[in-house]
């Protein structure tokens, strides 16, 4: 019956999907976006963090975030799909959740994050990340404060 490839836009009203995604993002306090199986945006970014939208873009020639979904640049999307998560050079995690409306057929992915997994790091650890990114520790901590901490259990619950 579903032998051909299908995408989320053929299964749901994308305007309604965006509203649902925005509501979930607001409720759990994390960035969400829906992308096609080839990494193209299906939805707008819900709840984008200042760290990724303001602090990181100020860094000139920043190659550290070249695969970040917030930049819309998935050069190695298949690699991310297989890993089911990624960790950026600033220590933040991103989780990739497949949407499987029928059997094991993937219609799209919901990407959760960036988020902090398990616990916030010490200022000393963030100092190393800040140096690697070329930003001040104060700028890093100021913008990371809005990124929520999630346990593995909480992520598992959200994915289900």
Secondary structure, DSSP 8 states (H G I E B T S, - for coil): ---S---GGGTS-HHHHHHHHHHHHHHHT--EEEE-TTS-BSS--BS--HIIIIIGGGSTT--TTTT-GGGT--TTHHHHHHHSEEE-TTS-EEEEEEE-SBTTB--EEEEEEEEEESS---HHHHHHHHHHHT--HHHHHHHHTTS-EE-HHHHHHHH-
